[in-house]
Amino acid sequence: MELLAYFYIGLAAFLVGFTKTSVGGVGILAVLLMALAIPGPASPGVLLPMLIAADIMAVFYYRRACQWGILLRLVPPAILGVALAWWFLSATSGYNFTKLIGWVILVMLALDILLTDGLRALVRGRLLTSIIGAMAGAASMIANAAGPIFGIYLLQLGLNKSEFIGTRSWFFLLINLIKLPFAIGLGITTSQSLTLNLYYLPLILLGAYLGKQLISYINLNLFKTLIRAAVLLAAMRLILG
């Protein structure tokens, strides 16, 4: 890889840690940076162990704030979404995976922007909950990009900041651990990629620590606007090549 690719991976590792213990949104940018560094289907497989490491840190910080009732409704359909996405990735060949990641990111970004308001009366319905769970599982398996749709759902439930992060952290730790055997079976998480992950573990831990320390100082509205702009530009770069 070129030197710039290693920089992208390092920045992605830091952002993964930061987003898991603070505000959402940065994780999508990490997905895009990884896709720029490692084009093709390997990039989600390299990122997955980093996400698991950051999830463990987030669960450590917010382990008592999880709303388990919400998880019990969301995890089963999410597992179904993971399985369907795995089948799609196994059965499909010849597609441009980098562009696929770009399109998945754009769809998640559009949902983040368009559906933030007006869902509060609907989110407690079983059908919508199942759809959200399945979409989150599928987007996570394909591109590690379930953050926006899952974040929208949790925000509409009226959780406080700690409950939001705690519930999100436990959900993604469980789903990412479930995804790991699928990723190994697809050959996108390998012994070589795990070795690369170890080099960047300190940056993940640093990001997680700073995210926990700085969350109370972040202007959420400005932060989300900047992240959305960065995500849009990076996704378009993936799609247009």
Backbone as numpy.savetxt, mean C-alpha at the origin, in Angstrom:
# Nx Ny Nz CAx CAy CAz Cx Cy Cz
21.72 -2.61 -11.58 20.88 -1.41 -11.58 21.75 -0.16 -11.58
21.20 0.94 -12.10 21.91 2.20 -12.08 21.84 2.81 -10.68
22.73 3.77 -10.44 22.80 4.42 -9.13 21.47 5.08 -8.78
20.81 5.69 -9.76 19.53 6.34 -9.50 18.49 5.34 -9.03
18.55 4.11 -9.52 17.60 3.08 -9.10 17.76 2.77 -7.61
19.00 2.69 -7.14 19.23 2.45 -5.72 18.71 3.60 -4.87
18.83 4.82 -5.39 18.28 5.98 -4.67 16.77 5.89 -4.59
16.12 5.51 -5.70 14.66 5.37 -5.70 14.22 4.31 -4.67
14.93 3.19 -4.62 14.57 2.13 -3.67 14.74 2.62 -2.24
15.83 3.34 -1.98 16.05 3.88 -0.64 14.98 4.85 -0.23
14.58 5.73 -1.15 13.52 6.69 -0.85 12.20 5.96 -0.64
11.93 4.94 -1.45 10.71 4.14 -1.29 10.70 3.47 0.08
11.83 2.92 0.50 11.92 2.25 1.80 11.61 3.23 2.93
12.18 4.41 2.86 11.92 5.42 3.88 10.44 5.82 3.91
9.86 6.02 2.73 8.46 6.44 2.64 7.52 5.35 3.13
7.87 4.09 2.87 7.06 2.97 3.37 6.99 3.01 4.88
8.13 3.17 5.53 8.13 3.26 6.98 7.37 4.46 7.48
7.54 5.60 6.81 6.91 6.84 7.24 5.38 6.76 7.14
4.89 6.24 6.03 3.44 6.23 5.83 2.73 5.25 6.75
3.41 4.17 7.14 2.76 3.16 7.97 2.49 3.66 9.38
3.28 4.60 9.88 3.08 5.08 11.24 2.55 6.49 11.28
2.21 7.06 10.12 1.68 8.43 10.10 0.49 8.48 9.15
0.49 9.44 8.24 -0.64 9.62 7.34 -0.52 8.71 6.13
-1.65 8.37 5.54 -1.63 7.56 4.33 -1.33 8.41 3.12
-1.15 7.74 2.00 -0.91 8.45 0.74 0.51 8.32 0.25
1.48 8.33 1.18 2.87 8.25 0.76 3.21 6.87 0.22
2.47 5.86 0.67 2.75 4.50 0.22 2.61 4.34 -1.29
1.65 5.04 -1.89 1.48 4.98 -3.34 2.71 5.52 -4.04
3.27 6.59 -3.50 4.49 7.16 -4.10 5.64 6.16 -3.99
5.70 5.41 -2.90 6.73 4.38 -2.76 6.57 3.30 -3.82
5.32 2.90 -4.10 5.06 1.91 -5.14 5.58 2.40 -6.49
5.33 3.66 -6.78 5.75 4.23 -8.06 7.27 4.34 -8.15
7.92 4.74 -7.06 9.38 4.82 -7.06 10.00 3.44 -7.29
9.42 2.43 -6.67 9.93 1.07 -6.85 9.75 0.61 -8.29
8.62 0.97 -8.89 8.38 0.59 -10.29 9.35 1.29 -11.23
9.74 2.51 -10.89 10.72 3.22 -11.70 12.11 2.60 -11.54
12.40 2.13 -10.33 13.72 1.54 -10.06 13.85 0.15 -10.67
12.76 -0.64 -10.56 12.78 -2.03 -11.02 11.58 -2.25 -11.94
11.69 -1.91 -13.22 10.56 -2.08 -14.14 10.15 -3.54 -14.24
8.84 -3.76 -14.44 8.36 -5.12 -14.61 7.73 -5.69 -13.36
7.34 -6.97 -13.40 6.57 -7.56 -12.30 7.38 -7.77 -11.03
8.69 -7.60 -11.06 9.49 -7.84 -9.85 9.31 -6.75 -8.80
8.94 -5.54 -9.22 8.92 -4.43 -8.26 7.97 -4.64 -7.09
6.72 -5.13 -7.29 5.88 -5.39 -6.12 6.45 -6.45 -5.20
7.15 -7.44 -5.77 7.74 -8.49 -4.96 8.89 -8.00 -4.11
9.66 -7.04 -4.62 10.74 -6.45 -3.84 10.17 -5.58 -2.73
9.10 -4.87 -3.03 8.51 -3.95 -2.05 7.78 -4.68 -0.93
7.23 -5.85 -1.21 6.37 -6.53 -0.23 7.04 -6.78 1.12
8.25 -7.35 1.19 8.87 -7.53 2.50 9.14 -6.22 3.23
9.41 -5.14 2.49 9.58 -3.83 3.11 8.28 -3.40 3.78
7.17 -3.65 3.10 5.87 -3.30 3.67 5.60 -4.10 4.94
5.95 -5.38 4.92 5.72 -6.21 6.10 6.55 -5.71 7.28
7.81 -5.35 7.02 8.65 -4.81 8.10 8.05 -3.53 8.67
7.57 -2.65 7.80 6.96 -1.40 8.26 5.63 -1.66 8.97
4.87 -2.65 8.49 3.61 -3.00 9.17 3.87 -3.47 10.60
4.94 -4.24 10.80 5.27 -4.72 12.14 5.60 -3.55 13.05
6.33 -2.56 12.53 6.63 -1.37 13.32 5.36 -0.62 13.68
4.46 -0.46 12.70 3.22 0.27 12.94 2.34 -0.44 13.96
2.27 -1.76 13.84 1.48 -2.54 14.80 2.07 -2.41 16.21
3.39 -2.36 16.31 4.04 -2.19 17.61 3.62 -0.86 18.24
3.59 0.21 17.44 3.25 1.53 17.96 1.76 1.66 18.27
0.89 1.04 17.45 -0.56 1.27 17.55 -1.32 -0.03 17.82
-0.68 -1.00 18.44 -1.28 -2.33 18.60 -2.57 -2.32 19.39
-2.78 -1.35 20.26 -3.97 -1.33 21.10 -5.12 -0.51 20.51
-4.88 0.09 19.35 -5.90 0.99 18.78 -6.71 0.34 17.67
-6.48 -0.93 17.39 -7.18 -1.59 16.28 -8.65 -1.83 16.59
-9.50 -1.62 15.60 -10.92 -1.93 15.70 -11.14 -3.30 15.04
-11.15 -4.32 15.86 -11.16 -5.68 15.33 -12.47 -6.04 14.62
-13.55 -5.42 15.03 -14.82 -5.69 14.36 -14.78 -5.31 12.89
-14.10 -4.20 12.60 -13.96 -3.76 11.21 -13.13 -4.78 10.42
-12.04 -5.24 11.03 -11.17 -6.19 10.33 -11.89 -7.50 10.03
-12.71 -7.96 10.96 -13.42 -9.22 10.74 -14.36 -9.13 9.55
-14.84 -7.93 9.24 -15.71 -7.76 8.07 -14.91 -7.62 6.78
-13.69 -7.10 6.87 -12.93 -6.77 5.67 -11.94 -7.84 5.22
-11.36 -8.56 6.16 -10.29 -9.50 5.80 -10.76 -10.63 4.90
-11.91 -11.31 5.17 -12.32 -12.40 4.27 -12.47 -11.98 2.81
-13.20 -10.88 2.47 -13.26 -10.50 1.05 -11.91 -10.04 0.51
-11.06 -9.49 1.38 -9.73 -9.08 0.92 -8.91 -10.30 0.51
-9.03 -11.38 1.25 -8.32 -12.62 0.89 -8.81 -13.13 -0.46
-10.11 -13.04 -0.69 -10.67 -13.42 -1.99 -10.08 -12.55 -3.09
-9.97 -11.24 -2.84 -9.37 -10.33 -3.82 -7.93 -10.69 -4.12
-7.16 -11.06 -3.09 -5.78 -11.48 -3.28 -5.72 -12.71 -4.17
-6.59 -13.70 -3.89 -6.59 -14.94 -4.66 -6.95 -14.68 -6.13
-7.93 -13.82 -6.37 -8.32 -13.51 -7.75 -7.20 -12.79 -8.49
-6.55 -11.86 -7.81 -5.45 -11.14 -8.44 -4.29 -12.07 -8.73
-4.01 -13.00 -7.81 -2.95 -13.98 -8.04 -3.28 -14.83 -9.27
-4.53 -15.24 -9.40 -4.94 -16.01 -10.58 -4.73 -15.19 -11.85
-5.10 -13.92 -11.80 -4.92 -13.04 -12.97 -3.45 -12.94 -13.34
-2.59 -12.71 -12.35 -1.16 -12.58 -12.62 -0.56 -13.88 -13.13
-1.06 -15.02 -12.65 -0.56 -16.32 -13.08 -1.00 -16.66 -14.50
-2.23 -16.25 -14.84 -2.80 -16.65 -16.13 -2.48 -15.69 -17.27
-2.07 -14.49 -16.91 -1.85 -13.46 -17.94 -0.37 -13.33 -18.22
-0.05 -13.27 -19.49 1.34 -13.06 -19.89 1.37 -12.09 -21.06
2.52 -11.48 -21.23 2.70 -10.60 -22.38 2.22 -9.18 -22.16
1.73 -8.85 -20.97 1.27 -7.49 -20.73 2.42 -6.65 -20.20
2.28 -5.34 -20.32 3.27 -4.40 -19.80 2.95 -4.14 -18.33
3.70 -4.78 -17.45 3.39 -4.71 -16.03 3.59 -3.31 -15.48
4.57 -2.61 -16.00 4.82 -1.24 -15.52 3.61 -0.36 -15.80
3.05 -0.47 -17.00 1.85 0.31 -17.31 0.66 -0.15 -16.48
0.56 -1.45 -16.21 -0.53 -1.96 -15.37 -0.47 -1.32 -13.99
0.72 -1.24 -13.41 0.86 -0.60 -12.10 0.43 0.86 -12.19
0.84 1.54 -13.25 0.45 2.94 -13.43 -1.05 3.12 -13.48
-1.74 2.24 -14.20 -3.20 2.34 -14.30 -3.88 2.02 -12.98
-3.38 1.01 -12.27 -3.95 0.69 -10.96 -3.81 1.88 -10.02
-2.64 2.52 -10.06 -2.41 3.69 -9.21 -3.37 4.81 -9.56
-3.58 5.05 -10.85 -4.49 6.12 -11.27 -5.92 5.84 -10.81
-6.36 4.60 -10.91 -7.71 4.25 -10.46 -7.84 4.48 -8.95
-6.85 4.06 -8.19 -6.88 4.26 -6.74 -6.85 5.75 -6.39
-6.07 6.53 -7.14 -6.01 7.97 -6.91 -7.36 8.62 -7.22
-8.00 8.18 -8.30 -9.31 8.73 -8.65 -10.34 8.42 -7.56
-10.31 7.21 -7.04 -11.22 6.86 -5.95 -10.94 7.70 -4.71
-9.68 7.94 -4.44 -9.29 8.75 -3.30 -9.87 10.16 -3.41
-9.83 10.71 -4.63 -10.29 12.08 -4.83 -11.82 12.17 -4.93
-12.43 11.26 -5.68 -13.84 11.37 -6.01 -14.78 10.83 -4.93
-14.31 9.86 -4.17 -15.22 9.18 -3.24 -14.96 9.51 -1.78
-14.14 10.50 -1.51 -13.86 10.86 -0.13 -15.12 11.29 0.60
-15.99 12.02 -0.07 -17.23 12.51 0.54 -18.41 11.66 0.09
-19.42 11.59 0.94 -20.69 10.99 0.56 -20.82 9.52 0.80
-19.85 8.89 1.45 -19.94 7.46 1.67 -20.36 7.08 3.09
-20.43 8.05 3.99 -20.63 7.71 5.39 -21.91 6.89 5.61
-22.96 7.19 4.84 -24.22 6.47 5.03 -24.17 5.06 4.44
-23.16 4.77 3.63 -23.13 3.49 2.93 -22.11 2.51 3.47
-21.07 3.02 4.16 -19.94 2.16 4.47 -20.28 1.02 5.42
-21.36 1.12 6.15 -21.67 0.06 7.09 -22.45 -1.09 6.43
-22.81 -0.93 5.17 -23.51 -2.00 4.48 -22.58 -3.15 4.16
-23.09 -4.36 4.24 -22.25 -5.55 4.01 -21.74 -5.63 2.59
-22.61 -5.26 1.62 -22.20 -5.37 0.22 -21.02 -4.45 -0.08
-21.13 -3.18 0.32 -20.05 -2.24 0.05 -18.78 -2.65 0.80
-18.96 -3.12 2.03 -17.80 -3.58 2.80 -17.08 -4.71 2.08
-17.84 -5.65 1.53 -17.23 -6.77 0.80 -16.53 -6.29 -0.46
-17.15 -5.34 -1.15 -16.54 -4.81 -2.38 -15.23 -4.10 -2.06
-15.25 -3.26 -1.01 -14.05 -2.54 -0.61 -12.95 -3.53 -0.24
-13.31 -4.55 0.55 -12.32 -5.54 0.95 -11.71 -6.26 -0.23
-12.55 -6.70 -1.18 -12.05 -7.41 -2.35 -11.17 -6.52 -3.23
-11.60 -5.26 -3.42 -10.79 -4.33 -4.21 -9.45 -4.06 -3.56
-9.47 -3.91 -2.23 -8.22 -3.67 -1.50 -7.28 -4.86 -1.64
-7.81 -6.08 -1.51 -6.98 -7.27 -1.65 -6.39 -7.40 -3.04
-7.20 -7.16 -4.06 -6.73 -7.29 -5.44 -5.69 -6.23 -5.78
-5.98 -4.97 -5.42 -5.03 -3.89 -5.70 -3.73 -4.09 -4.95
-3.82 -4.65 -3.74 -2.62 -4.92 -2.96 -1.79 -6.02 -3.60
-2.42 -7.08 -4.09 -1.69 -8.18 -4.70 -1.02 -7.77 -6.00
-1.72 -6.97 -6.80 -1.19 -6.60 -8.11 -0.08 -5.55 -7.99
-0.30 -4.54 -7.14 0.63 -3.40 -7.15 0.93 -2.83 -5.78
0.56 -3.53 -4.70 0.73 -2.96 -3.35 0.10 -1.57 -3.27
-1.10 -1.44 -3.84 -1.69 -0.12 -4.01 -3.09 -0.01 -3.42
-3.34 -0.68 -2.30 -4.68 -0.68 -1.71 -4.91 0.47 -0.74
-3.88 1.24 -0.46 -3.99 2.29 0.55 -5.13 3.27 0.36
-5.29 3.84 -0.85 -6.35 4.85 -1.03 -7.76 4.32 -0.77
-8.11 3.19 -1.37 -9.48 2.70 -1.22 -9.74 2.27 0.22
-8.74 1.69 0.88 -8.92 1.29 2.26 -8.97 2.50 3.18
-8.15 3.50 2.89 -8.16 4.72 3.69 -9.48 5.46 3.60
-10.06 5.50 2.40 -11.36 6.14 2.22 -12.40 5.47 3.10
-12.39 4.15 3.09 -13.36 3.40 3.88 -13.23 3.71 5.36
-12.01 3.67 5.88 -11.81 3.91 7.30 -12.16 5.33 7.70
-11.83 6.30 6.85 -12.14 7.69 7.17 -13.64 7.91 7.32
-14.42 7.24 6.49 -15.86 7.41 6.54 -16.48 6.75 7.77
-15.73 5.91 8.46 -16.24 5.30 9.68 -16.06 6.20 10.89
-15.38 7.32 10.70 -15.24 8.28 11.79 -14.24 7.88 12.86
-13.23 7.07 12.50 -12.23 6.67 13.48 -11.32 7.83 13.83
-10.83 7.83 15.07 -9.84 8.85 15.40 -8.49 8.45 14.79
-7.49 9.32 14.94 -6.22 9.11 14.25 -5.55 7.80 14.66
-5.52 7.50 15.95 -4.87 6.28 16.42 -5.62 5.03 15.96
-6.96 5.08 16.03 -7.76 3.94 15.58 -7.59 3.72 14.08
-7.52 4.81 13.33 -7.33 4.72 11.88 -6.01 4.01 11.57
-4.92 4.47 12.18 -3.61 3.89 11.89 -3.51 2.48 12.43
-4.05 2.24 13.63 -3.98 0.90 14.21 -4.74 -0.13 13.40
-5.95 0.22 12.97 -6.76 -0.71 12.18 -6.13 -0.94 10.81
-5.66 0.14 10.19 -4.99 0.02 8.89 -3.73 -0.85 9.00
-2.97 -0.66 10.08 -1.71 -1.40 10.25 -1.94 -2.89 10.39
-2.91 -3.27 11.22 -3.20 -4.69 11.41 -3.73 -5.32 10.12
-4.59 -4.57 9.40 -5.16 -5.09 8.16 -4.05 -5.41 7.16
-3.16 -4.46 6.94 -2.14 -4.67 5.92 -1.07 -5.65 6.37
-0.80 -5.74 7.66 0.13 -6.77 8.12 -0.43 -8.16 7.80
-1.71 -8.38 8.10 -2.34 -9.67 7.81 -2.36 -9.96 6.31
-2.80 -8.99 5.52 -2.92 -9.19 4.07 -1.55 -9.38 3.43
-0.57 -8.60 3.84 0.77 -8.73 3.24 1.41 -10.06 3.59
1.17 -10.55 4.80 1.69 -11.87 5.15 1.00 -12.97 4.33
-0.29 -12.80 4.08 -1.02 -13.75 3.24 -0.51 -13.70 1.80
-0.15 -12.51 1.33 0.35 -12.34 -0.03 1.72 -12.96 -0.25
2.51 -13.05 0.81 3.91 -13.45 0.65 4.08 -14.81 -0.04
3.35 -15.88 0.36 3.51 -17.15 -0.36 3.11 -17.05 -1.84
2.08 -16.25 -2.13 1.68 -16.06 -3.52 2.80 -15.38 -4.31
3.42 -14.35 -3.70 4.50 -13.63 -4.38 5.71 -14.53 -4.61
6.02 -15.39 -3.64 7.12 -16.34 -3.81 6.79 -17.33 -4.92
5.54 -17.80 -4.95 5.13 -18.72 -5.99 5.19 -18.12 -7.38
4.91 -16.83 -7.49 5.00 -16.14 -8.78 6.43 -15.82 -9.17
7.35 -15.97 -8.22 8.76 -15.69 -8.51 9.11 -14.22 -8.46
8.27 -13.39 -7.84 8.56 -11.96 -7.76 9.18 -11.57 -6.42
9.10 -12.47 -5.44 9.86 -12.31 -4.20 10.82 -13.49 -4.12
12.12 -13.19 -4.10 13.14 -14.22 -4.18 14.18 -14.01 -3.09
15.10 -14.94 -2.99 16.19 -14.78 -2.02 17.03 -13.55 -2.33
17.19 -13.24 -3.62 17.95 -12.04 -4.00 17.23 -10.77 -3.59
15.92 -10.74 -3.78 15.18 -9.54 -3.41 15.14 -9.37 -1.89
15.08 -10.48 -1.16 15.09 -10.40 0.30 16.43 -9.87 0.80
17.52 -10.25 0.14 18.83 -9.70 0.50 18.87 -8.20 0.27
18.30 -7.76 -0.85 18.23 -6.32 -1.13 17.40 -5.61 -0.05
16.30 -6.23 0.39 15.47 -5.65 1.43 16.26 -5.39 2.71
17.14 -6.32 3.06 17.90 -6.18 4.31 18.78 -4.93 4.30
19.33 -4.58 3.14 20.16 -3.40 3.05 19.39 -2.12 3.37
18.10 -2.14 3.06 17.30 -0.94 3.23 16.47 -0.95 4.52
16.60 -1.99 5.32 15.83 -2.06 6.56 16.05 -0.86 7.48
17.28 -0.36 7.65 17.46 0.83 8.51 16.64 2.04 8.05
16.50 2.23 6.74 15.70 3.35 6.24 14.22 3.15 6.55
13.74 1.91 6.49 12.35 1.63 6.85 12.11 1.96 8.31
13.01 1.52 9.17 12.86 1.77 10.61 12.96 3.26 10.91
13.85 3.97 10.24 13.96 5.42 10.43 12.67 6.12 10.00
12.13 5.73 8.84 10.89 6.33 8.37 9.74 6.09 9.33
9.65 4.85 9.86 8.58 4.52 10.81 8.71 5.35 12.09
9.93 5.51 12.57 10.14 6.29 13.79 9.76 7.76 13.58
10.23 8.34 12.47 9.93 9.76 12.20 8.45 9.97 11.94
7.81 9.01 11.28 6.37 9.14 11.04 5.60 9.22 12.33
5.97 8.38 13.30 5.30 8.40 14.60 5.54 9.70 15.34
6.76 10.25 15.22 7.10 11.47 15.95 6.49 12.72 15.32
6.31 12.71 14.00 5.90 13.94 13.30 4.43 14.01 12.95
3.67 12.94 13.21 2.29 12.92 12.74 1.47 14.07 13.29
1.72 14.48 14.52 0.92 15.55 15.12 1.25 16.91 14.54
2.36 17.03 13.80 2.77 18.32 13.24 2.42 18.48 11.76
1.88 17.43 11.16 1.64 17.44 9.71 0.32 18.12 9.38
0.35 19.05 8.42 -0.87 19.65 7.87 -1.44 18.66 6.85
-2.48 17.94 7.27 -2.97 16.83 6.46 -3.46 17.26 5.09
-4.19 18.39 5.02 -4.74 18.82 3.73 -3.65 19.18 2.74
-2.66 19.95 3.18 -1.55 20.32 2.30 -0.74 19.09 1.92
-0.51 18.22 2.88 0.27 17.02 2.64 -0.39 16.14 1.59
-1.69 15.93 1.71 -2.40 15.08 0.76 -2.39 15.68 -0.64
-2.52 17.00 -0.73 -2.49 17.66 -2.03 -1.16 17.45 -2.73
-0.06 17.62 -1.99 1.27 17.45 -2.56 1.50 15.99 -2.98
1.06 15.06 -2.14 1.24 13.65 -2.47 0.44 13.26 -3.70
-0.81 13.74 -3.78 -1.64 13.42 -4.94 -0.99 13.94 -6.23
-0.43 15.14 -6.19 0.22 15.70 -7.37 1.43 14.86 -7.76
2.23 14.46 -6.79 3.41 13.65 -7.07 3.01 12.28 -7.62
1.97 11.69 -7.06 1.50 10.39 -7.52 0.99 10.48 -8.96
0.23 11.51 -9.26 -0.31 11.68 -10.61 0.82 11.78 -11.64
1.82 12.58 -11.36 2.93 12.75 -12.29 3.70 11.44 -12.47
3.96 10.75 -11.38 4.72 9.50 -11.46 3.93 8.40 -12.18
2.61 8.32 -11.91 1.79 7.33 -12.59 1.74 7.56 -14.09
1.62 8.82 -14.49 1.62 9.14 -15.91 2.94 8.78 -16.57
4.03 8.95 -15.81 5.34 8.56 -16.36 5.40 7.05 -16.60
4.83 6.27 -15.70 4.82 4.82 -15.90 3.98 4.43 -17.11
2.83 5.06 -17.25 1.92 4.72 -18.33 2.47 5.14 -19.70
3.05 6.33 -19.74 3.52 6.86 -21.02 4.93 6.42 -21.35
5.61 5.82 -20.35 6.96 5.33 -20.61 7.99 6.42 -20.66
